[in-house]
Amino acid sequence: MSRLEEGHDPRLRAAWRTWLSALAVDADAAVAAALAYESLAPEGRDAWLDAIALDLDDMRIPVPAIALYAPLLAVEEDESRKARMGAALAARGQAITPASRQQGVRALCGRAPTGEHACALLSPLYLDFVTVLVCRYHPDRGLFSARRDPMRHVTDVVGRRLPDAYGDGARTAPWACTLEGISMVEAPLSDVIEELAHAIVADRRQGRAAPEIFGAYAHLFVPDLAPSEPWRDDEPDRDGSRPPSFDPRSGAA
């Protein structure tokens, strides 16, 4: 028995491991873990990491290490502890890397009986957790509402896991769900972004600013240039000009 387990009630250790296992499937548990860890003093955070390392080394938690470390990395600012968690993930062939600018984001859209448009953008975080942006709008009249859930389990949104959990066939199967009472089906991301851009411009014409939460999605409003183009979207062309882009925070192209 290790020093960490000496003097600890086995029932408490079992409850701890059960709770940790929930971090792979329960968004509320993952958020709670992040908040609890963030509230701890440095010594408490170190003890938390020691306990996780012990259980992972002994293979007593049947979930990927990324499920245990990702919520903590989201709130940890100490570089040494971040490095420790990164090394623990790397040792198991796992890592948390920023998603590319549009890769993995999926869009759904629908329309209410009143004619109001609705859409949802699902951005992958890790495992089957996603960030969800839900908007109601009319392309010519502006945004009616916009809310962002920082973490949801994708099965709670669309009833299915992310494509990586399945074979290639699941990658082509469209998603569908009901959000805020509106039936939505999967649509090309570029089409949904274009509609949102029109709604934001309509708001700007009326002197209304876009919601601040759109700042996290500004990169989606940059044109998706073909790989054959001789520039990147953030580099000038040979004549010094830049490809047009749209900033939802300013509503300007």
VOBA-1610 file (N, C-alpha, C; in pm, whole numbers, padded with zeros to 5 digits, always signed):
BEGIN
Met+00084-00120+00000Met+00000+00000+00000Met+00087+00124+00000Ser+00051+00223-00082Ser+00130+00345-00091Ser+00101+00435+00028Arg+00189+00534+00045Arg+00170+00629+00154Arg+00041+00708+00138Leu+00002+00733+00013Leu-00120+00810-00009Leu-00243+00736+00042Glu-00238+00602+00041Glu-00356+00527+00081Glu-00356+00490+00228Glu-00241+00500+00293Glu-00235+00466+00433Glu-00324+00559+00515Gly-00407+00502+00599Gly-00492+00582+00685Gly-00619+00631+00620His-00642+00599+00493His-00764+00642+00425His-00867+00529+00426Asp-00989+00566+00452Asp-01099+00470+00453Asp-01117+00416+00311Pro-01112+00283+00293Pro-01131+00225+00159Pro-01261+00268+00093Arg-01363+00292+00175Arg-01491+00335+00118Arg-01481+00475+00058Leu-01402+00560+00124Leu-01382+00695+00069Leu-01303+00690-00060Arg-01202+00601-00063Arg-01123+00586-00186Arg-01211+00534-00300Ala-01301+00441-00267Ala-01390+00387-00370Ala-01485+00495-00421Ala-01537+00577-00329Ala-01626+00686-00370Ala-01552+00787-00456Trp-01427+00815-00419Trp-01343+00908-00496Trp-01325+00857-00639Arg-01296+00729-00653Arg-01273+00672-00786Arg-01402+00668-00868Thr-01513+00643-00802Thr-01641+00645-00874Thr-01669+00784-00927Trp-01642+00885-00845Trp-01664+01023-00888Trp-01570+01060-01003Leu-01445+01019-00994Leu-01351+01047-01102Leu-01397+00983-01232Ser-01449+00862-01223Ser-01495+00793-01344Ser-01607+00870-01412Ala-01687+00941-01334Ala-01798+01018-01392Ala-01749+01135-01475Leu-01624+01176-01456Leu-01572+01291-01530Leu-01563+01264-01681Ala-01571+01139-01721Ala-01563+01106-01863Ala-01697+01118-01934Val-01807+01126-01857Val-01939+01124-01921Val-02033+01232-01870Asp-02001+01295-01759Asp-02092+01390-01695Asp-02032+01530-01698Ala-02090+01618-01779Ala-02038+01754-01791Ala-02047+01829-01658Asp-02156+01809-01584Asp-02171+01877-01456Asp-02061+01833-01359Ala-02027+01706-01361Ala-01920+01657-01273Ala-01786+01718-01314Ala-01763+01730-01445Ala-01637+01789-01492Ala-01626+01935-01451Val-01735+02009-01463Val-01735+02150-01422Val-01714+02160-01271Ala-01781+02073-01195Ala-01765+02073-01050Ala-01621+02042-01010Ala-01558+01950-01081Ala-01419+01917-01052Ala-01329+02037-01075Ala-01353+02108-01184Ala-01272+02226-01214Ala-01288+02332-01106Leu-01411+02355-01062Leu-01436+02457-00960Leu-01377+02416-00825Ala-01390+02288-00790Ala-01335+02240-00663Ala-01183+02249-00663Tyr-01121+02209-00771Tyr-00976+02214-00782Tyr-00927+02359-00777Glu-01000+02448-00846Glu-00960+02589-00850Glu-00964+02652-00712Ser-01052+02604-00625Ser-01067+02662-00491Ser-00959+02618-00394Leu-00880+02518-00432Leu-00781+02461-00341Leu-00654+02545-00334Ala-00588+02538-00219Ala-00454+02597-00204Ala-00355+02510-00281Pro-00234+02561-00308Pro-00136+02482-00383Pro-00113+02342-00328Glu-00109+02329-00194Glu-00086+02197-00136Glu-00202+02103-00167Gly-00323+02155-00167Gly-00438+02072-00199Gly-00439+02028-00343Arg-00397+02119-00434Arg-00390+02082-00575Arg-00285+01973-00598Asp-00172+01987-00530Asp-00068+01884-00543Asp-00118+01748-00494Ala-00191+01749-00381Ala-00245+01625-00327Ala-00346+01563-00423Trp-00427+01648-00489Trp-00525+01600-00588Trp-00451+01530-00702Leu-00346+01593-00753Leu-00270+01534-00863Leu-00200+01406-00819Asp-00152+01403-00696Asp-00089+01280-00644Asp-00190+01166-00643Ala-00311+01195-00598Ala-00414+01090-00589Ala-00453+01039-00728Ile-00465+01131-00824Ile-00497+01088-00960Ile-00386+01001-01017Ala-00263+01045-00998Ala-00149+00969-01051Ala-00146+00828-00993Leu-00172+00818-00863Leu-00173+00687-00798Leu-00277+00596-00861Asp-00399+00646-00877Asp-00505+00562-00931Asp-00482+00527-01077Leu-00426+00619-01154Leu-00397+00589-01294Leu-00285+00485-01305Asp-00182+00499-01223Asp-00071+00403-01227Asp-00118+00264-01188Asp-00211+00258-01094Asp-00262+00127-01051Asp-00378+00078-01138Met-00413+00160-01241Met-00519+00125-01334Met-00651+00097-01262Arg-00682+00183-01165Arg-00803+00165-01087Arg-00918+00253-01136Ile-00893+00338-01235Ile-00998+00423-01289Ile-01012+00391-01438Pro-01123+00332-01479Pro-01138+00284-01618Pro-01181+00393-01716Val-01114+00508-01711Val-01144+00617-01804Val-01013+00674-01856Pro-01014+00740-01971Pro-00891+00801-02022Pro-00840+00910-01927Ala-00709+00921-01918Ala-00649+01022-01830Ala-00693+01162-01865Ile-00720+01187-01992Ile-00760+01321-02035Ile-00890+01364-01966Ala-00976+01268-01932Ala-01101+01302-01862Ala-01073+01357-01723Leu-00963+01314-01663Leu-00930+01356-01527Leu-00852+01486-01524Tyr-00771+01508-01626Tyr-00683+01624-01626Tyr-00741+01746-01699Ala-00822+01725-01800Ala-00872+01838-01879Ala-00946+01943-01795Pro-01038+01903-01704Pro-01105+02005-01623Pro-01006+02085-01536Leu-00902+02018-01489Leu-00805+02085-01402Leu-00716+02179-01482Leu-00677+02137-01601Leu-00594+02223-01686Leu-00669+02349-01728Ala-00801+02341-01733Ala-00880+02457-01773Ala-00870+02571-01673Val-00836+02539-01547Val-00831+02643-01443Val-00693+02660-01381Glu-00601+02571-01414Glu-00466+02578-01354Glu-00381+02682-01424Glu-00314+02767-01346Glu-00226+02869-01402Glu-00080+02845-01370Asp-00054+02758-01274Asp+00084+02729-01237Asp+00151+02643-01344Glu+00261+02692-01398Glu+00325+02623-01509Glu+00379+02486-01470Ser+00428+02472-01348Ser+00485+02342-01308Ser+00376+02235-01299Arg+00260+02273-01245Arg+00152+02174-01238Arg+00094+02145-01376Lys+00086+02248-01460Lys+00040+02226-01598Lys+00136+02131-01670Ala+00265+02151-01649Ala+00364+02063-01712Ala+00352+01921-01660Arg+00325+01909-01531Arg+00309+01777-01472Arg+00191+01704-01534Met+00080+01772-01549Met-00037+01710-01610Met-00013+01678-01757Gly+00054+01770-01827Gly+00085+01745-01967Gly+00174+01624-01984Ala+00271+01607-01894Ala+00361+01492-01901Ala+00286+01363-01872Ala+00194+01369-01776Ala+00115+01249-01744Ala+00030+01207-01862Leu-00026+01304-01934Leu-00104+01271-02054Leu-00015+01216-02164Ala+00099+01281-02186Ala+00190+01237-02292Ala+00237+01094-02267Ala+00259+01059-02141Ala+00304+00924-02108Ala+00201+00819-02146Arg+00077+00862-02162Arg-00031+00770-02200Arg-00077+00793-02343Gly+00003+00867-02419Gly-00029+00892-02559Gly-00146+00984-02580Gln-00173+01072-02483Gln-00286+01164-02493Gln-00235+01307-02482Ala-00315+01402-02528Ala-00278+01543-02521Ala-00401+01628-02542Ile-00394+01751-02492Ile-00499+01849-02516Ile-00438+01957-02603Thr-00483+01964-02728Thr-00431+02062-02821Thr-00544+02148-02872Pro-00519+02277-02896Pro-00624+02363-02950Pro-00674+02312-03084Ala-00805+02311-03101Ala-00860+02267-03229Ala-00822+02367-03337Ser-00807+02320-03460Ser-00781+02412-03569Ser-00902+02502-03587Arg-00888+02605-03666Arg-00984+02716-03663Arg-01127+02675-03695Gln-01146+02578-03784Gln-01283+02534-03812Gln-01299+02383-03796Gln-01189+02312-03784Gln-01196+02167-03784Gln-01278+02116-03665Gly-01374+02031-03694Gly-01450+01967-03589Gly-01576+02038-03548Val-01590+02166-03578Val-01713+02238-03541Val-01826+02191-03633Arg-01939+02157-03573Arg-02053+02113-03652Arg-02171+02203-03622Ala-02254+02224-03723Ala-02365+02318-03713Ala-02497+02248-03740Leu-02599+02291-03669Leu-02735+02247-03692Leu-02822+02371-03706Cys-02929+02360-03782Cys-03017+02475-03797Cys-03161+02428-03813Gly-03252+02520-03786Gly-03394+02491-03799Gly-03471+02622-03801Arg-03603+02611-03805Arg-03685+02731-03811Arg-03811+02709-03727Ala-03843+02809-03645Ala-03963+02803-03562Ala-04087+02828-03647Pro-04204+02787-03598Pro-04327+02811-03673Pro-04349+02959-03703Thr-04292+03047-03622Thr-04306+03191-03643Thr-04216+03244-03754Gly-04130+03157-03808Gly-04037+03200-03912Gly-03899+03237-03857Glu-03886+03236-03728Glu-03759+03267-03664Glu-03658+03156-03692His-03536+03195-03729His-03430+03097-03754His-03362+03060-03622Ala-03308+02939-03617Ala-03232+02895-03500Ala-03115+02810-03548Cys-03005+02818-03475Cys-02890+02735-03509Cys-02814+02698-03382Ala-02733+02595-03393Ala-02647+02552-03284Ala-02511+02517-03342Leu-02406+02567-03280Leu-02269+02534-03316Leu-02210+02449-03205Leu-02162+02331-03240Leu-02103+02240-03144Leu-01952+02232-03169Ser-01875+02279-03073Ser-01729+02282-03086Ser-01668+02178-02993Pro-01592+02083-03044Pro-01535+01977-02959Pro-01434+02031-02860Leu-01438+01978-02738Leu-01340+02012-02634Leu-01243+01896-02615Tyr-01292+01785-02563Tyr-01214+01663-02547Tyr-01312+01550-02524Leu-01270+01427-02555Leu-01359+01312-02549Leu-01491+01348-02617Asp-01604+01331-02550Asp-01733+01362-02610Asp-01793+01491-02555Phe-01711+01579-02502Phe-01759+01706-02450Phe-01746+01814-02555Val-01846+01901-02559Val-01851+02008-02658Val-01896+02139-02592Thr-01860+02249-02657Thr-01917+02380-02624Thr-02032+02403-02721Val-02144+02455-02672Val-02263+02471-02755Val-02305+02618-02758Leu-02313+02672-02878Leu-02367+02807-02899Leu-02503+02792-02967Val-02607+02847-02906Val-02742+02841-02962Val-02788+02982-02990Cys-02830+03008-03113Cys-02875+03143-03152Cys-03013+03136-03216Arg-03091+03241-03191Arg-03219+03260-03260Arg-03210+03395-03329Tyr-03252+03400-03455Tyr-03224+03520-03534Tyr-03309+03521-03661His-03302+03634-03731His-03352+03642-03867His-03243+03711-03947Pro-03202+03654-04059Pro-03089+03712-04133Pro-03106+03859-04168Asp-03229+03902-04188Asp-03252+04041-04227Asp-03290+04133-04112Arg-03318+04074-03995Arg-03363+04158-03883Arg-03271+04151-03762Gly-03175+04062-03763Gly-03078+04056-03655Gly-03098+03939-03560Leu-03019+03940-03453Leu-03021+03834-03353Leu-03130+03861-03250Phe-03202+03755-03211Phe-03301+03766-03106Phe-03245+03718-02972Ser-03161+03615-02978Ser-03100+03564-02855Ser-02976+03482-02892Ala-02885+03472-02796Ala-02765+03390-02814Ala-02717+03346-02676Arg-02697+03217-02660Arg-02645+03167-02533Arg-02538+03062-02560Arg-02448+03050-02467Arg-02336+02957-02484Arg-02322+02870-02361Asp-02327+02739-02382Asp-02299+02643-02275Asp-02152+02604-02287Pro-02069+02637-02187Pro-01926+02610-02199Pro-01890+02462-02206Met-01976+02375-02152Met-01947+02232-02159Met-02075+02152-02152Arg-02096+02069-02252Arg-02207+01973-02254Arg-02154+01841-02307His-02212+01732-02262His-02180+01604-02324His-02262+01594-02451Val-02199+01558-02560Val-02266+01565-02690Val-02390+01476-02696Thr-02390+01366-02621Thr-02509+01280-02623Thr-02629+01349-02559Asp-02605+01446-02470Asp-02715+01521-02411Asp-02774+01621-02509Val-02699+01650-02616Val-02744+01749-02714Val-02807+01681-02836Val-02734+01585-02894Val-02782+01521-03017Val-02808+01371-03002Gly-02784+01318-02882Gly-02812+01177-02859Gly-02713+01081-02919Arg-02598+01133-02965Arg-02495+01047-03026Arg-02359+01097-02983Arg-02262+01007-02989Arg-02125+01044-02955Arg-02057+01108-03075Leu-01941+01167-03049Leu-01866+01229-03157Leu-01815+01123-03254Pro-01790+01160-03380Pro-01756+01061-03484Pro-01636+00974-03453Asp-01536+01025-03383Asp-01415+00947-03359Asp-01444+00819-03282Ala-01559+00814-03216Ala-01592+00694-03139Ala-01646+00583-03228Tyr-01668+00614-03355Tyr-01727+00516-03446Tyr-01641+00499-03570Gly-01693+00421-03661Gly-01623+00403-03787Gly-01653+00517-03883Asp-01600+00505-04006Asp-01617+00612-04103Asp-01762+00638-04138Gly-01848+00534-04127Gly-01987+00551-04163Gly-02057+00656-04079Ala-02017+00667-03951Ala-02083+00764-03863Ala-02046+00906-03899Arg-01935+00924-03971Arg-01892+01059-04004Arg-01985+01125-04105Thr-02056+01045-04183Thr-02143+01102-04286Thr-02288+01108-04241Ala-02320+01049-04129Ala-02459+01051-04082Ala-02490+01187-04021Pro-02591+01258-04072Pro-02622+01391-04019Pro-02680+01385-03879Trp-02654+01489-03804Trp-02709+01501-03670Trp-02846+01567-03676Ala-02927+01542-03573Ala-03056+01608-03560Ala-03090+01613-03412Cys-03160+01718-03372Cys-03199+01732-03232Cys-03308+01838-03221Thr-03359+01855-03100Thr-03454+01962-03070Thr-03395+02047-02959Leu-03376+02175-02986Leu-03324+02269-02888Leu-03419+02387-02877Glu-03451+02424-02754Glu-03542+02535-02728Glu-03673+02519-02806Gly-03718+02394-02817Gly-03845+02365-02881Gly-03842+02369-03032Ile-03724+02382-03093Ile-03713+02391-03239Ile-03636+02269-03291Ser-03692+02201-03388Ser-03623+02087-03449Ser-03510+02138-03538Met-03393+02080-03520Met-03276+02121-03598Met-03213+01999-03664Val-03157+02022-03781Val-03083+01918-03852Val-02946+01975-03891Glu-02852+01885-03912Glu-02717+01931-03944Glu-02715+02001-04079Ala-02635+02107-04087Ala-02621+02186-04209Ala-02475+02223-04227Pro-02433+02258-04349Pro-02293+02300-04369Pro-02260+02419-04278Leu-02148+02411-04213Leu-02107+02518-04122Leu-02101+02652-04194Ser-02049+02653-04317Ser-02034+02779-04390Ser-02169+02846-04415Asp-02274+02766-04440Asp-02407+02823-04464Asp-02462+02889-04337Val-02442+02821-04224Val-02493+02876-04098Val-02416+03002-04059Ile-02284+03001-04078Ile-02204+03119-04046Ile-02244+03237-04134Glu-02275+03210-04260Glu-02317+03318-04349Glu-02448+03380-04302Glu-02542+03296-04259Glu-02668+03350-04208Glu-02645+03434-04083Leu-02560+03385-03993Leu-02531+03460-03872Leu-02465+03593-03904Ala-02375+03591-04003Ala-02308+03716-04043Ala-02409+03818-04093His-02507+03774-04170His-02611+03865-04218His-02691+03922-04100Ala-02722+03837-04001Ala-02798+03883-03886Ala-02719+03986-03805Ile-02589+03963-03790Ile-02504+04055-03714Ile-02494+04189-03786Val-02481+04184-03919Val-02476+04308-03997Val-02609+04383-03983Ala-02721+04311-03984Ala-02851+04375-03967Ala-02860+04445-03832Asp-02804+04381-03728Asp-02801+04445-03597Asp-02716+04572-03599Arg-02603+04564-03664Arg-02514+04680-03668Arg-02581+04799-03738Arg-02658+04770-03838Arg-02728+04878-03909Arg-02830+04948-03820Gln-02874+04875-03716Gln-02968+04933-03621Gln-02897+04984-03496Gly-02765+04984-03500Gly-02688+05034-03387Gly-02675+04936-03272Arg-02699+04807-03297Arg-02690+04705-03192Arg-02561+04626-03208Ala-02486+04611-03100Ala-02361+04536-03103Ala-02389+04386-03090Ala-02300+04306-03145Ala-02313+04161-03133Ala-02284+04120-02989Pro-02348+04013-02939Pro-02319+03964-02804Pro-02171+03932-02788Glu-02118+03954-02667Glu-01976+03932-02643Glu-01934+03788-02666Ile-02026+03694-02647Ile-01988+03554-02663Ile-01943+03522-02806Phe-01977+03608-02901Phe-01933+03582-03038Phe-01783+03603-03055Gly-01720+03668-02959Gly-01575+03687-02968Gly-01501+03555-02976Ala-01554+03451-02912Ala-01490+03319-02914Ala-01507+03249-03048Tyr-01590+03305-03136Tyr-01618+03241-03265Tyr-01574+03326-03383Ala-01498+03432-03355Ala-01458+03523-03462Ala-01384+03449-03574His-01305+03347-03537His-01226+03276-03639His-01314+03204-03741Leu-01438+03173-03703Leu-01526+03103-03796Leu-01576+03193-03908Phe-01565+03324-03889Phe-01613+03418-03989Phe-01505+03459-04089Val-01385+03397-04076Val-01279+03418-04173Val-01299+03321-04289Pro-01288+03366-04414Pro-01311+03276-04528Pro-01224+03152-04522Asp-01281+03039-04560Asp-01207+02913-04566Asp-01141+02904-04702Leu-01014+02941-04710Leu-00945+02943-04838Leu-00904+02803-04881Ala-00908+02779-05008Ala-00869+02648-05061Ala-00722+02624-05036Pro-00680+02498-05014Pro-00539+02468-04990Pro-00447+02513-05103Ser-00501+02525-05225Ser-00417+02560-05338Ser-00381+02709-05340Glu-00449+02791-05258Glu-00420+02932-05259Glu-00280+02958-05206Pro-00208+03059-05260Pro-00069+03081-05222Pro-00055+03162-05094Trp-00163+03183-05018Trp-00153+03259-04894Trp-00235+03190-04786Arg-00209+03229-04661Arg-00294+03189-04551Arg-00392+03302-04527Asp-00498+03273-04449Asp-00598+03375-04430Asp-00549+03492-04346Asp-00434+03478-04278Asp-00383+03587-04198Asp-00261+03653-04261Glu-00232+03622-04390Glu-00117+03679-04458Glu-00161+03762-04578Pro-00089+03870-04610Pro-00124+03950-04727Pro-00095+03878-04857Asp-00168+03914-04961Asp-00142+03859-05093Asp-00017+03926-05150Arg+00024+03885-05270Arg+00147+03938-05329Arg+00141+04089-05349Asp+00019+04142-05373Asp+00007+04286-05396Asp-00014+04363-05266Gly-00001+04293-05153Gly-00013+04360-05024Gly-00154+04362-04968Ser-00252+04317-05047Ser-00390+04315-04998Ser-00413+04191-04915Arg-00523+04192-04839Arg-00558+04077-04757Arg-00693+04022-04800Pro-00714+03892-04787Pro-00845+03837-04819Pro-00950+03900-04727Pro-01071+03922-04776Pro-01175+03982-04693Pro-01212+03891-04577Ser-01243+03949-04464Ser-01286+03873-04348Ser-01395+03951-04278Phe-01461+03883-04185Phe-01572+03944-04114Phe-01548+03925-03965Asp-01557+04034-03890Asp-01542+04027-03745Asp-01680+04044-03683Pro-01735+03941-03622Pro-01870+03953-03567Pro-01878+04055-03453Arg-01765+04087-03391Arg-01767+04184-03282Arg-01784+04326-03333Ser-01742+04349-03460Ser-01758+04484-03516Ser-01864+04490-03624Gly-01897+04370-03678Gly-01995+04364-03785Gly-01943+04419-03915Ala-01809+04434-03924Ala-01751+04490-04046Ala-01671+04387-04119Ala-01669+04399-04250Ala-01589+04309-04332Ala-01460+04380-04370
//
